[in-house]
Amino acid sequence: QVQLMESGGDLVQPGGSLRLSCAASGSIFSIYTMDWYRQAPGKQRELVATITPGDSTNYADSVKGRFTISRDNAKNTVYLQMSSLKSEDTAVYYCDARFHTIIYWGQGTQVTVSS
């Protein structure tokens, strides 16, 4: 069992930066592939970024070059550094932890990009 808690969401102006954190507890964090998803109002949940136990990363085309996913296994935490934010990045951001067919989700954190 893994419990996930996202934090760091905020209201930020276009062009600004924000760092989201997802803290995990309850299991061996380092074995999990970690993802960041987002869901905007009226839209489907979208995969934003992935980091594997071996630190391989992958990004949605819409965030490449602007977002960076990283993990600190000593702190059981995965991060999403977001820069050059746009209004279309506004969404609730969720992290998940995956191991084979097992998936755990956090509750989400709101990011609003607006002037």
N, C-alpha and C positions, 0 to 999 in steps of 0.2 A: 504494500500500500504506500502511495506517495501523496503527500499533500503539497499543493502548489499555491503560492501567494504572489500575485503580481503587484507591483507598485511603481510609482514614478509618473503616472499619467497626470496631465495638467492642460491648462489653456496656454497656448503658445502662438506667437505671431508667425505669419508666413515667412519662410527663410530662417526660422529659428531652429534650435536643437533641443533634444530631450533624450534622456536615457531611462529606459524601462528596465526593471529588475524582476526576476521571477525566482523566488526562494523556495527550495524544495526541502521537505523533511520526511522522514519515515522509511527511507530505503537507501540503497546504494546508488547515489546520484550518478556516478560516473558511467554506469552501464547504459544509461538512457540516451536515446536520440531526443533532442529538445527542439521544439518548433515554436515560432511565434505566428499566430494567426491574427486577423482583424476582421471585424464585421461592422460595416457602416449601416445606418438606418435604411431599411428597405432592400438591403443587398445580402447576398450569400456570404458566408464566412470564407475568407481568402487566406491562403497560405502566404506568409510574408518571407520567412527565413527559417532555415534549418541548420542545426549543428549536430554532428554525430559524436559518438564517444571518442573517435580519433581526431576530432576538431576539423573535419571536412565541413564546408559550409555551402549553402545554396540559397539563392534569393529570387524572389519574384522580379520580373523585368521592370515592374513599376517602381521598385525601390533600389535597384542595383546602382552602386556608386553613391548612394545617399545613406543607406542603413548598413550597420555592421552588427552581426550577432557574435557573441563570445560567451565563454563559460569559465567559471572558476570552480573546479571540483572541490577545492579545499573549503569553499564557502557554500557549496551546494546551491549555486546561483548561476542563472543564465541571464545575459544582458542583451538589450537591443538599443544600440546607439543610433539615434535618428538625427539627421541633419538636413538642411535645405528643405525643411518641411513645407508641404503644400496643403491647401484646403482639402484636397482629395485624400489626404492621409488621416483625416478626421474619422475616428472609429473607436470602438471598444477593442482593445488588444488583449489577446489571450495567449497564455503559454500552455504547451502540453508536453508530457513526457511519454515516450514510446519505447517499449521493449517487446519485440515480436508482436503479438496480437494485443498486448496490454497497452492501454492508453489512459492517462490521467490528465485531467484538465484543471486549470485554475478558474477563478471567478471573473477575471478580466479587470482592466483598468482603462479609464476613459482618456483618450487623447483628442483634444479639440484644437484645430489650427484655424485661427481667425484673427482678423485685425480689429 
